[in-house]
């Protein structure tokens, strides 16, 4: 990356350049943003690069944020799962009936961090008592399905080392018509 600036920075009466520095081989840091947004709807940062852009497709978890939300719609679905319609109240993964079905997110972490993990899903009373697992590389948290309608439920803590790994949600025991309708996982640094 050779340069970065704000698009539509004309209200500043000058070009509004930003400071760019390399954090590590995969990440760049952009600083110097104004305290108030350039545009109330969308502030756009323009990145000027020399040569081909090579991007890492793994999501970077950022423990300096208050939380990282892994939305079901951002995950990869496996084994015949389907996405819901995607509206505000139906942004979930559905049709969870078989043990080989899962949702995965390839992620990476730059420093060791302990997270409190919360899971957000919809489930009817018929699904209550089912069980699911959330795998973080070689660590696993187990949860029990309860009737729920879009509330985040604490699952437990997990301590993760830096590196690249996969986060995976999969059924352990399906009760009722389907396990649940997963909306998201929330990772809160402890």
Secondary structure, DSSP 8 states (H G I E B T S, - for coil): --EEEEETGGGGTS--B-EEEESSSS-EEEE---SS-SSSS--EEEEE-SS------SEEE-TTSS-EEEEGGGSEEESS-EE---STT--SEE---STT-EEEEEEEESS-EEEEEEEEEEE-GGGTT-EEEEEETTEEEEEE---EEEEEEEEEEEEE-SEEEEEEEEEEE--SS-S-EEEEEEEEE-
